[in-house]
Amino acid sequence: MTSKRFIAVAGNIGSGKTTLTRMLSDHYSWEPHFEVVASNPYLSDFYSDMNRWSLQLQVFFLSKRFQAHQMIANSKISAIQDRSIYEDAYIFARALKEGGQMDDRDYENYFELYSTMTQFLTPPDLVVYVKRSVPCLKERIKERGRTFEQNIPLDYLQLLERCYEDWINQYDLGKVLVVNADSLDFKNKQEDFSYVCSKIENSLQEVRRVNLC
């Protein structure tokens, strides 16, 4: 894979997308762009009061994701992004609206901003969706021990999962690879990581063949 590639890794909270992004970056020497979590000034407040901080959190993520996406598109080297800008709108903002944590006025204002921004973006060559069941997500969230995540409601994870399924089924901006990861431990088992790599390489070869036609 010598030509420039842009890969986005998508997935619910606790799915392992950040771990996979880091491993793929190391393996293929792709430049990584990680989701802003540790320095996010709204995240802890958001999980304490979703209604109060939902719009601020989503605008923060939208801004950072847009910046990263532009950097990748303008660069000459291959890159991999931990969660895409599309997930901000079609997963998290939608879930907040449907769950009643973001009112219609804020959502419409946010989505208009998102739609304007994404007109200037070139989609990724490949979206890798790391799919895990909600019980698996809950266990992984518990294991990694981030304090602000421990009280994430089960119904919120379920709503995010439904939004992900809808988005993946309707995504038409490029190729999607769904990795059913409940039975995979790509962090600790080399054979599982190699399996994911082979799937990604095959998908990128298909993208290249389409582009050459």
Secondary structure as a PSIPRED ss2 file (coil, helix, strand):
# PSIPRED VFORMAT (PSIPRED V4.0)

   1 M C   1.000  0.000  0.000
   2 T C   1.000  0.000  0.000
   3 S C   1.000  0.000  0.000
   4 K C   1.000  0.000  0.000
   5 R C   1.000  0.000  0.000
   6 F E   0.000  0.000  1.000
   7 I E   0.000  0.000  1.000
   8 A E   0.000  0.000  1.000
   9 V E   0.000  0.000  1.000
  10 A E   0.000  0.000  1.000
  11 G E   0.000  0.000  1.000
  12 N C   1.000  0.000  0.000
  13 I C   1.000  0.000  0.000
  14 G C   1.000  0.000  0.000
  15 S C   1.000  0.000  0.000
  16 G C   1.000  0.000  0.000
  17 K H   0.000  1.000  0.000
  18 T H   0.000  1.000  0.000
  19 T H   0.000  1.000  0.000
  20 L H   0.000  1.000  0.000
  21 T H   0.000  1.000  0.000
  22 R H   0.000  1.000  0.000
  23 M H   0.000  1.000  0.000
  24 L H   0.000  1.000  0.000
  25 S H   0.000  1.000  0.000
  26 D H   0.000  1.000  0.000
  27 H H   0.000  1.000  0.000
  28 Y H   0.000  1.000  0.000
  29 S C   1.000  0.000  0.000
  30 W C   1.000  0.000  0.000
  31 E E   0.000  0.000  1.000
  32 P E   0.000  0.000  1.000
  33 H E   0.000  0.000  1.000
  34 F C   1.000  0.000  0.000
  35 E C   1.000  0.000  0.000
  36 V C   1.000  0.000  0.000
  37 V C   1.000  0.000  0.000
  38 A C   1.000  0.000  0.000
  39 S C   1.000  0.000  0.000
  40 N C   1.000  0.000  0.000
  41 P C   1.000  0.000  0.000
  42 Y C   1.000  0.000  0.000
  43 L H   0.000  1.000  0.000
  44 S H   0.000  1.000  0.000
  45 D H   0.000  1.000  0.000
  46 F H   0.000  1.000  0.000
  47 Y H   0.000  1.000  0.000
  48 S H   0.000  1.000  0.000
  49 D C   1.000  0.000  0.000
  50 M H   0.000  1.000  0.000
  51 N H   0.000  1.000  0.000
  52 R H   0.000  1.000  0.000
  53 W H   0.000  1.000  0.000
  54 S H   0.000  1.000  0.000
  55 L H   0.000  1.000  0.000
  56 Q H   0.000  1.000  0.000
  57 L H   0.000  1.000  0.000
  58 Q H   0.000  1.000  0.000
  59 V H   0.000  1.000  0.000
  60 F H   0.000  1.000  0.000
  61 F H   0.000  1.000  0.000
  62 L H   0.000  1.000  0.000
  63 S H   0.000  1.000  0.000
  64 K H   0.000  1.000  0.000
  65 R H   0.000  1.000  0.000
  66 F H   0.000  1.000  0.000
  67 Q H   0.000  1.000  0.000
  68 A H   0.000  1.000  0.000
  69 H H   0.000  1.000  0.000
  70 Q H   0.000  1.000  0.000
  71 M H   0.000  1.000  0.000
  72 I H   0.000  1.000  0.000
  73 A H   0.000  1.000  0.000
  74 N H   0.000  1.000  0.000
  75 S C   1.000  0.000  0.000
  76 K C   1.000  0.000  0.000
  77 I C   1.000  0.000  0.000
  78 S C   1.000  0.000  0.000
  79 A E   0.000  0.000  1.000
  80 I E   0.000  0.000  1.000
  81 Q E   0.000  0.000  1.000
  82 D E   0.000  0.000  1.000
  83 R C   1.000  0.000  0.000
  84 S C   1.000  0.000  0.000
  85 I H   0.000  1.000  0.000
  86 Y H   0.000  1.000  0.000
  87 E H   0.000  1.000  0.000
  88 D H   0.000  1.000  0.000
  89 A H   0.000  1.000  0.000
  90 Y H   0.000  1.000  0.000
  91 I H   0.000  1.000  0.000
  92 F H   0.000  1.000  0.000
  93 A H   0.000  1.000  0.000
  94 R H   0.000  1.000  0.000
  95 A H   0.000  1.000  0.000
  96 L H   0.000  1.000  0.000
  97 K H   0.000  1.000  0.000
  98 E H   0.000  1.000  0.000
  99 G C   1.000  0.000  0.000
 100 G C   1.000  0.000  0.000
 101 Q C   1.000  0.000  0.000
 102 M C   1.000  0.000  0.000
 103 D C   1.000  0.000  0.000
 104 D H   0.000  1.000  0.000
 105 R H   0.000  1.000  0.000
 106 D H   0.000  1.000  0.000
 107 Y H   0.000  1.000  0.000
 108 E H   0.000  1.000  0.000
 109 N H   0.000  1.000  0.000
 110 Y H   0.000  1.000  0.000
 111 F H   0.000  1.000  0.000
 112 E H   0.000  1.000  0.000
 113 L H   0.000  1.000  0.000
 114 Y H   0.000  1.000  0.000
 115 S H   0.000  1.000  0.000
 116 T H   0.000  1.000  0.000
 117 M H   0.000  1.000  0.000
 118 T H   0.000  1.000  0.000
 119 Q C   1.000  0.000  0.000
 120 F C   1.000  0.000  0.000
 121 L C   1.000  0.000  0.000
 122 T C   1.000  0.000  0.000
 123 P C   1.000  0.000  0.000
 124 P C   1.000  0.000  0.000
 125 D C   1.000  0.000  0.000
 126 L E   0.000  0.000  1.000
 127 V E   0.000  0.000  1.000
 128 V E   0.000  0.000  1.000
 129 Y E   0.000  0.000  1.000
 130 V E   0.000  0.000  1.000
 131 K E   0.000  0.000  1.000
 132 R C   1.000  0.000  0.000
 133 S C   1.000  0.000  0.000
 134 V H   0.000  1.000  0.000
 135 P H   0.000  1.000  0.000
 136 C H   0.000  1.000  0.000
 137 L H   0.000  1.000  0.000
 138 K H   0.000  1.000  0.000
 139 E H   0.000  1.000  0.000
 140 R H   0.000  1.000  0.000
 141 I H   0.000  1.000  0.000
 142 K H   0.000  1.000  0.000
 143 E H   0.000  1.000  0.000
 144 R H   0.000  1.000  0.000
 145 G C   1.000  0.000  0.000
 146 R C   1.000  0.000  0.000
 147 T H   0.000  1.000  0.000
 148 F H   0.000  1.000  0.000
 149 E H   0.000  1.000  0.000
 150 Q C   1.000  0.000  0.000
 151 N C   1.000  0.000  0.000
 152 I C   1.000  0.000  0.000
 153 P C   1.000  0.000  0.000
 154 L H   0.000  1.000  0.000
 155 D H   0.000  1.000  0.000
 156 Y H   0.000  1.000  0.000
 157 L H   0.000  1.000  0.000
 158 Q H   0.000  1.000  0.000
 159 L H   0.000  1.000  0.000
 160 L H   0.000  1.000  0.000
 161 E H   0.000  1.000  0.000
 162 R H   0.000  1.000  0.000
 163 C H   0.000  1.000  0.000
 164 Y H   0.000  1.000  0.000
 165 E H   0.000  1.000  0.000
 166 D H   0.000  1.000  0.000
 167 W H   0.000  1.000  0.000
 168 I H   0.000  1.000  0.000
 169 N H   0.000  1.000  0.000
 170 Q H   0.000  1.000  0.000
 171 Y C   1.000  0.000  0.000
 172 D C   1.000  0.000  0.000
 173 L C   1.000  0.000  0.000
 174 G C   1.000  0.000  0.000
 175 K E   0.000  0.000  1.000
 176 V E   0.000  0.000  1.000
 177 L E   0.000  0.000  1.000
 178 V E   0.000  0.000  1.000
 179 V E   0.000  0.000  1.000
 180 N E   0.000  0.000  1.000
 181 A C   1.000  0.000  0.000
 182 D C   1.000  0.000  0.000
 183 S C   1.000  0.000  0.000
 184 L C   1.000  0.000  0.000
 185 D C   1.000  0.000  0.000
 186 F C   1.000  0.000  0.000
 187 K C   1.000  0.000  0.000
 188 N C   1.000  0.000  0.000
 189 K C   1.000  0.000  0.000
 190 Q H   0.000  1.000  0.000
 191 E H   0.000  1.000  0.000
 192 D H   0.000  1.000  0.000
 193 F H   0.000  1.000  0.000
 194 S H   0.000  1.000  0.000
 195 Y H   0.000  1.000  0.000
 196 V H   0.000  1.000  0.000
 197 C H   0.000  1.000  0.000
 198 S H   0.000  1.000  0.000
 199 K H   0.000  1.000  0.000
 200 I H   0.000  1.000  0.000
 201 E H   0.000  1.000  0.000
 202 N H   0.000  1.000  0.000
 203 S H   0.000  1.000  0.000
 204 L H   0.000  1.000  0.000
 205 Q H   0.000  1.000  0.000
 206 E H   0.000  1.000  0.000
 207 V H   0.000  1.000  0.000
 208 R H   0.000  1.000  0.000
 209 R H   0.000  1.000  0.000
 210 V H   0.000  1.000  0.000
 211 N H   0.000  1.000  0.000
 212 L H   0.000  1.000  0.000
 213 C C   1.000  0.000  0.000
